[in-house]
Amino acid sequence: MSVKVWDPFVRLFHWGLAASFLVAWITADEWGTLHHWAGYAAGSLITLRLVWGLIGTRYARFTQFIKSPSATIGYLRDIVRGREQRYVGHNPAGAAMIVALLLAMSGCAFTGWLYTTDAFWGSDLVEHIHEFLANGLLALVLLHVGGVLLASLRHHENLIRAMVTGRKRRPMSDDVA
């Protein structure tokens, strides 16, 4: 038996942002117009997600899944020890990754846009910050995928499928709902 966790907006946002990042990464040195549109798409998606994080469904709300730094560090310690709890929604490490990805992607979209303005056109500093954020995003994405695979294995649950279907295994007595 499964329960509905991720609403259609969260799933479309997730895969849309992933596609925007992939297109922007692939077109970074070529196809400038497509690169720009991928950045605009990412920025627009993030804006919508920030609103949905305040007014959306239960598991979409930031207040439901963002934990304190000490709770997140404790959860990471539990991962290392192999005794982390299963969360029906995002776990504290996943929540921290969401925040990091949203901040880095927002910064990347913003600096990309800045680079197109008259004031910052040709600015080496803006270009370097943009490239630094893009490379950092790639590292974060790889960590995110690794974390999803680890949690899927540890909790015997296909989290990739859950982000497609919106459904996860129902909570057991020791899971965090």
Secondary structure, DSSP 8 states (H G I E B T S, - for coil): -EEE-S-HHHHHHHHHHHHHHHHHHHTSSS-HHHHHHHHHHHHHHHHHHHHHHHHS-GGGSHHHH---HHHHHHHHHHHHHT----BSS--HHHHHHHHHHHHHHHHHHHHHHHTTSTTTTT-HHHHHHHHHHHHHHHHHHHHHHHHHHHHHHHTT--HHHHHHHSEEE---TTSB-
